[in-house]
Amino acid sequence: MTAASEAETPKPEQQSETLGSFMLFLVKLALAVLIFRSFIFSPFSIPSESMLPRLMNGDFLVAAKWPYGYSDYSLPFSAPLIPGRLFADQPERGDVAIFKHPIDNTDYIKRVIGLPGDTVAMRGGQLFLNGNPVAKQRIEDFVIPVSPNTDCAWGAVREADGKVGEQCRYARFRETLPSGRSYDVLDFGSTPQDDYGPLIVPEGTIFVMGDNRDNSQDSRFPAMPGGGVGLVPQENLVGRASAIMWSTDGSAEWIKPWTWFTAARWSRIGDGL
């Protein structure tokens, strides 16, 4: 063996040091990701249509973790490492909040409607807050293409889209809270949940509703696994939805890479919430 070949061959201690450095890098990277997802931003997906028209099945969004403070629910697997709720802050009416279901501990996303002390009621589909009707205005219909991620619910009109497919048409309204904050909701017509309350929101809880009013298991329904959420304890808050980072209609196939692009809802990516 020549002197040159001896110099090119790493010694066992050098190999061990290189492996150790790489493992240390991986640990630091994992720790940085853990801290980022636990305390700054975290990704979430939308698996249903309860928040139409603002959020669609197939949307992937990022949520800010700091606005409401931190609790065990801020950590992966809800690890019991944070005593109580640190830096606790109350959400604002109109926030799109992510929280843990009070019973089954799964992630849910709804709009905050009532805060502690508020009186919430619905009469004939009209939302009332503290005894006053929330302004509700009929606006243009909401239309969404039929896709693997979207089918027409019973309150929609199914029609041709003028091309080669079909679309769902819903009656859409704009609600404006007393603060001036506005958002769009869907209304299918008369349903049992159109009449509710009045209910005074207890201290330490919030009243949430889906924007798809007749297709949302929200605070109007008792908390039960896979169903209604009831009044949501504020300690269950995980974060505030911030922006849509990806959206797909569900038509992509792994074996057809070009469909990864044709399935994307490009116009939604980057939308703030």
C-alpha positions as CSV (number, residue, x, y, z in Angstrom):
1,M,0.0,0.0,0.0
2,T,1.4,3.4,-1.0
3,A,1.6,6.5,1.2
4,A,-1.1,8.2,-0.9
5,S,-3.6,5.3,-0.5
6,E,-3.0,5.3,3.3
7,A,-3.8,9.0,3.5
8,E,-7.0,8.6,1.5
9,T,-8.4,5.9,3.8
10,P,-10.4,7.4,6.7
11,K,-9.3,6.1,10.1
12,P,-11.9,4.4,12.3
13,E,-11.8,7.4,14.8
14,Q,-12.4,9.8,11.8
15,Q,-15.4,7.7,10.6
16,S,-16.8,7.6,14.2
17,E,-16.5,11.4,14.5
18,T,-18.2,12.0,11.1
19,L,-21.1,9.7,12.1
20,G,-21.4,11.4,15.5
21,S,-21.5,14.8,13.8
22,F,-24.2,13.7,11.4
23,M,-26.3,12.2,14.2
24,L,-25.9,15.4,16.2
25,F,-27.1,17.4,13.2
26,L,-30.2,15.2,12.9
27,V,-31.0,15.7,16.5
28,K,-30.7,19.4,16.2
29,L,-32.8,19.5,13.1
30,A,-35.5,17.4,14.7
31,L,-35.5,19.6,17.8
32,A,-35.8,22.8,15.6
33,V,-38.7,21.3,13.7
34,L,-40.4,20.3,17.0
35,I,-40.0,23.7,18.4
36,F,-41.2,25.4,15.2
37,R,-44.3,23.2,15.0
38,S,-45.1,23.4,18.7
39,F,-44.7,27.1,19.2
40,I,-44.7,29.0,15.9
41,F,-46.5,27.5,12.9
42,S,-47.9,24.1,12.2
43,P,-49.6,22.5,9.1
44,F,-53.2,21.2,9.2
45,S,-55.5,19.7,6.5
46,I,-59.2,20.2,5.9
47,P,-60.9,16.8,5.6
48,S,-64.6,18.0,5.3
49,E,-66.8,20.7,3.9
50,S,-68.0,22.2,7.2
51,M,-66.2,25.4,6.5
52,L,-67.3,26.0,3.0
53,P,-67.1,28.4,1.3
54,R,-63.9,29.7,2.9
55,L,-62.2,26.3,3.3
56,M,-62.5,23.3,1.1
57,N,-61.9,19.6,1.5
58,G,-58.4,19.2,0.2
59,D,-57.0,22.5,1.6
60,F,-53.8,22.4,3.5
61,L,-53.2,25.4,5.8
62,V,-50.7,26.7,8.2
63,A,-51.8,27.8,11.7
64,A,-50.1,30.3,14.0
65,K,-49.5,28.6,17.4
66,W,-48.9,31.7,19.6
67,P,-52.1,33.8,19.4
68,Y,-54.0,31.9,22.1
69,G,-51.1,30.7,24.3
70,Y,-49.7,27.3,24.8
71,S,-50.9,24.1,26.5
72,D,-50.4,20.4,26.3
73,Y,-52.4,20.5,23.1
74,S,-49.7,22.7,21.5
75,L,-47.3,19.7,21.6
76,P,-47.2,16.6,19.4
77,F,-49.5,13.9,20.7
78,S,-50.7,16.4,23.3
79,A,-47.7,15.5,25.5
80,P,-48.5,16.5,29.1
81,L,-45.5,18.8,29.6
82,I,-47.0,22.2,29.9
83,P,-48.6,23.1,33.2
84,G,-52.0,24.8,32.6
85,R,-52.0,27.3,29.7
86,L,-49.0,29.6,29.3
87,F,-49.3,33.1,27.8
88,A,-53.1,32.5,27.5
89,D,-55.0,35.0,25.3
90,Q,-58.6,34.9,24.2
91,P,-59.6,34.5,20.6
92,E,-61.5,37.2,18.7
93,R,-65.0,36.7,17.3
94,G,-64.6,35.7,13.7
95,D,-61.3,33.9,14.1
96,V,-60.9,30.6,12.3
97,A,-59.6,28.5,15.2
98,I,-58.1,25.0,15.4
99,F,-58.8,23.1,18.6
100,K,-58.9,19.7,20.1
101,H,-62.3,18.0,20.2
102,P,-63.4,17.9,23.9
103,I,-64.1,14.2,23.8
104,D,-62.0,12.4,21.1
105,N,-59.1,14.8,21.1
106,T,-59.0,15.1,17.3
107,D,-58.2,18.4,15.5
108,Y,-61.3,20.5,14.5
109,I,-61.5,23.8,12.8
110,K,-64.5,26.2,13.2
111,R,-65.1,30.0,13.4
112,V,-65.3,31.6,16.8
113,I,-68.7,33.2,17.3
114,G,-69.3,33.6,21.0
115,L,-66.9,34.5,23.8
116,P,-67.4,34.0,27.6
117,G,-70.4,36.0,28.7
118,D,-71.9,36.3,25.2
119,T,-75.5,35.2,24.6
120,V,-75.8,33.2,21.3
121,A,-79.0,32.2,19.6
122,M,-80.4,31.3,16.2
123,R,-83.9,31.9,15.0
124,G,-84.9,30.7,11.5
125,G,-81.3,30.6,10.4
126,Q,-80.5,34.1,11.6
127,L,-77.7,34.4,14.1
128,F,-78.2,36.5,17.2
129,L,-75.4,37.8,19.4
130,N,-76.2,39.4,22.7
131,G,-79.8,39.8,21.7
132,N,-79.0,41.6,18.4
133,P,-79.2,40.0,14.9
134,V,-75.9,39.6,13.2
135,A,-76.1,41.5,9.8
136,K,-76.7,38.9,7.1
137,Q,-76.8,39.8,3.4
138,R,-77.6,37.6,0.4
139,I,-74.7,37.8,-2.1
140,E,-73.8,35.9,-5.3
141,D,-74.1,32.1,-5.3
142,F,-71.1,30.0,-4.3
143,V,-70.1,27.6,-7.1
144,I,-67.6,24.8,-6.7
145,P,-66.6,22.1,-9.3
146,V,-67.5,18.5,-8.6
147,S,-64.3,16.5,-7.9
148,P,-63.1,13.5,-5.9
149,N,-62.8,15.9,-2.9
150,T,-66.1,17.7,-3.6
151,D,-69.7,16.4,-4.2
152,C,-72.9,18.3,-4.0
153,A,-74.7,18.2,-0.6
154,W,-78.4,18.2,-0.4
155,G,-78.6,22.0,-0.3
156,A,-76.9,22.4,-3.6
157,V,-78.1,22.6,-7.2
158,R,-76.0,20.2,-9.3
159,E,-75.5,21.6,-12.8
160,A,-73.2,21.4,-15.9
161,D,-70.1,23.7,-15.6
162,G,-70.2,24.7,-19.3
163,K,-67.2,22.6,-20.1
164,V,-67.0,18.8,-19.6
165,G,-67.8,18.5,-15.9
166,E,-70.4,19.4,-13.2
167,Q,-70.5,22.0,-10.4
168,C,-72.4,22.6,-7.2
169,R,-74.3,25.9,-6.7
170,Y,-75.1,27.1,-3.1
171,A,-77.0,30.0,-1.7
172,R,-74.3,32.3,-0.1
173,F,-74.7,35.0,2.5
174,R,-72.3,37.5,4.1
175,E,-72.4,37.9,7.9
176,T,-70.9,40.9,9.6
177,L,-70.1,40.8,13.3
178,P,-70.6,43.9,15.5
179,S,-66.8,44.5,15.3
180,G,-67.2,44.9,11.5
181,R,-65.5,41.6,10.7
182,S,-67.2,39.9,7.8
183,Y,-67.2,36.3,6.4
184,D,-69.3,34.2,4.0
185,V,-71.7,31.4,5.0
186,L,-73.8,28.9,3.2
187,D,-77.4,28.2,4.0
188,F,-79.2,25.2,2.6
189,G,-82.7,26.2,3.9
190,S,-84.7,25.2,6.9
191,T,-83.1,22.7,9.2
192,P,-83.5,21.9,12.9
193,Q,-80.2,23.5,13.9
194,D,-81.6,26.9,12.5
195,D,-83.2,27.4,15.8
196,Y,-81.0,27.3,18.9
197,G,-80.7,28.9,22.3
198,P,-80.4,31.4,23.7
199,L,-77.3,30.2,25.5
200,I,-74.8,32.2,27.6
201,V,-71.3,31.1,26.9
202,P,-69.7,30.1,30.2
203,E,-66.3,31.4,31.4
204,G,-63.4,29.5,30.0
205,T,-65.2,28.3,26.9
206,I,-66.0,29.5,23.4
207,F,-68.9,29.0,21.0
208,V,-67.9,28.0,17.5
209,M,-69.8,27.4,14.3
210,G,-69.0,26.1,10.8
211,D,-69.5,28.5,7.9
212,N,-71.4,25.8,6.1
213,R,-74.2,26.3,8.6
214,D,-76.4,23.3,7.7
215,N,-73.5,20.9,7.3
216,S,-71.4,21.5,10.4
217,Q,-71.4,19.6,13.7
218,D,-70.4,22.6,15.9
219,S,-71.3,24.1,19.3
220,R,-75.0,23.8,18.5
221,F,-74.6,20.1,19.0
222,P,-73.6,18.2,22.2
223,A,-70.0,17.1,22.3
224,M,-69.7,13.5,21.2
225,P,-66.9,11.5,19.5
226,G,-66.9,12.2,15.7
227,G,-69.8,14.6,16.1
228,G,-70.7,17.8,17.7
229,V,-68.1,19.8,19.7
230,G,-70.4,21.5,22.2
231,L,-68.8,24.4,24.1
232,V,-65.1,24.3,23.5
233,P,-62.8,24.8,26.5
234,Q,-60.3,27.5,25.7
235,E,-57.5,25.3,27.0
236,N,-58.2,23.1,23.9
237,L,-57.3,25.8,21.5
238,V,-54.3,24.8,19.3
239,G,-53.9,27.8,17.0
240,R,-55.4,30.3,14.6
241,A,-55.6,29.5,10.9
242,S,-53.3,31.8,9.0
243,A,-53.0,30.9,5.3
244,I,-53.7,28.2,2.7
245,M,-50.4,26.7,1.6
246,W,-51.7,24.0,-0.8
247,S,-55.0,22.9,-2.2
248,T,-56.0,19.9,-4.3
249,D,-59.3,18.7,-5.7
250,G,-58.2,15.1,-5.1
251,S,-57.9,14.0,-8.7
252,A,-54.1,13.5,-8.6
253,E,-52.6,10.0,-9.1
254,W,-49.1,9.0,-7.9
255,I,-48.4,7.1,-11.1
256,K,-49.3,10.1,-13.2
257,P,-47.0,12.9,-12.1
258,W,-48.7,15.5,-14.4
259,T,-51.9,15.2,-12.4
260,W,-50.1,16.5,-9.3
261,F,-50.3,19.9,-11.1
262,T,-53.7,19.7,-12.8
263,A,-55.3,18.7,-9.5
264,A,-54.0,21.8,-7.7
265,R,-56.3,24.6,-7.0
266,W,-53.6,27.2,-7.8
267,S,-55.8,30.3,-7.2
268,R,-56.2,29.3,-3.5
269,I,-52.6,28.8,-2.6
270,G,-51.3,31.6,-0.4
271,D,-54.8,32.9,0.5
272,G,-54.8,34.5,4.0
273,L,-57.4,33.6,6.5
